[in-house]
Amino acid sequence: MHPNSLKFRANRERILAVATRNIAEHGFAHVTRRRVMEGTGLADGSMHPHFPHITHLLAAICERHARALLEATGCVDPVDPMPPPAPPWSRPRRASSPASTPAPTPTPS
């Protein structure tokens, strides 16, 4: 099944929904691939193409909730949710602290 197909995306959404519900009910430590797949009604091995490891599933859930929070607070445009990071040369420099500037050397009188 191609990752851009409607069925692939629908299965991924189903897995995410069931896993989110399981985490809310039982906590992440007690969520297993088998429990998630039983809740979706999909074949046991059909989770692997979407989430090779259970931690990938957790990361996708966290990313989804973080994006929803950012969109709700107006911090991110929902159409282009993750703008590219600014290049290092365009980031503001940190101001030097007084402790890091060398003390002037006394001049002989």
C-alpha positions as CSV (number, residue, x, y, z in Angstrom):
1,M,0.0,0.0,0.0
2,H,1.4,3.4,-1.0
3,P,2.0,5.9,1.8
4,N,0.0,8.6,0.0
5,S,-3.1,6.3,-0.6
6,L,-6.3,7.1,1.2
7,K,-6.4,3.7,2.8
8,F,-2.9,4.0,4.2
9,R,-3.7,7.4,5.7
10,A,-7.0,6.2,7.1
11,N,-5.3,3.2,8.7
12,R,-2.6,5.5,10.2
13,E,-5.4,7.8,11.6
14,R,-7.1,4.8,13.1
15,I,-4.0,3.6,14.8
16,L,-3.2,7.0,16.2
17,A,-6.8,7.4,17.5
18,V,-6.8,4.0,19.2
19,A,-3.3,4.5,20.6
20,T,-4.2,8.0,22.0
21,R,-7.3,6.5,23.7
22,N,-5.2,3.6,25.1
23,I,-2.5,6.0,26.5
24,A,-5.2,8.1,28.1
25,E,-6.9,5.1,29.7
26,H,-3.8,2.9,30.7
27,G,-0.7,5.2,30.4
28,F,2.0,4.8,27.9
29,A,3.9,2.1,29.8
30,H,0.9,-0.3,29.4
31,V,0.2,0.3,25.8
32,T,1.3,-2.5,23.5
33,R,1.2,-3.0,19.8
34,R,-1.2,-5.9,20.3
35,R,-3.6,-3.8,22.3
36,V,-3.5,-1.0,19.8
37,M,-4.0,-3.4,16.8
38,E,-6.9,-5.2,18.6
39,G,-8.6,-1.8,19.1
40,T,-8.3,-0.9,15.4
41,G,-9.5,-4.2,14.0
42,L,-6.5,-4.2,11.5
43,A,-4.2,-7.1,10.9
44,D,-1.4,-7.5,13.5
45,G,1.5,-6.6,11.1
46,S,-0.2,-3.6,9.6
47,M,1.2,-1.2,12.2
48,H,4.8,-1.7,11.2
49,P,4.7,0.4,7.9
50,H,3.3,3.3,9.9
51,F,5.2,3.0,13.2
52,P,8.1,0.5,13.2
53,H,8.5,0.9,16.9
54,I,6.1,1.9,19.6
55,T,8.2,5.0,20.4
56,H,7.5,6.2,16.8
57,L,3.8,6.0,17.7
58,L,4.3,8.0,20.8
59,A,6.4,10.6,18.9
60,A,3.6,11.0,16.3
61,I,1.0,11.5,19.0
62,C,3.1,14.1,20.8
63,E,3.8,15.9,17.5
64,R,0.1,16.0,16.7
65,H,-0.8,17.4,20.2
66,A,2.0,20.0,20.0
67,R,0.9,21.1,16.6
68,A,-2.7,21.4,17.8
69,L,-1.6,23.5,20.8
70,L,0.5,25.8,18.7
71,E,-2.3,26.3,16.2
72,A,-4.8,27.0,19.0
73,T,-2.6,29.6,20.5
74,G,-1.9,31.2,17.1
75,C,1.8,30.5,17.3
76,V,1.8,28.5,14.0
77,D,-0.1,28.8,10.8
78,P,-2.3,25.7,10.3
79,V,-1.6,25.7,6.5
80,D,2.2,25.7,7.0
81,P,2.6,24.4,10.5
82,M,6.4,24.0,10.7
83,P,8.3,26.8,9.1
84,P,12.0,26.0,8.4
85,P,14.4,27.1,11.1
86,A,16.3,30.3,10.7
87,P,19.8,30.0,9.4
88,P,22.5,30.3,12.2
89,W,23.8,33.6,10.8
90,S,20.4,35.3,11.1
91,R,19.9,34.4,14.8
92,P,20.5,37.2,17.3
93,R,23.8,37.0,19.2
94,R,23.7,36.8,22.9
95,A,24.8,39.9,24.7
96,S,28.0,39.4,26.6
97,S,27.7,39.5,30.4
98,P,29.7,41.9,32.5
99,A,31.5,38.9,34.1
100,S,32.8,37.8,30.7
101,T,34.3,41.1,29.6
102,P,37.9,41.5,30.8
103,A,38.7,44.1,33.4
104,P,40.7,47.1,32.2
105,T,44.4,46.9,33.1
106,P,45.5,49.7,35.4
107,T,47.8,52.3,33.9
108,P,50.9,53.3,35.8
109,S,50.7,56.9,37.2
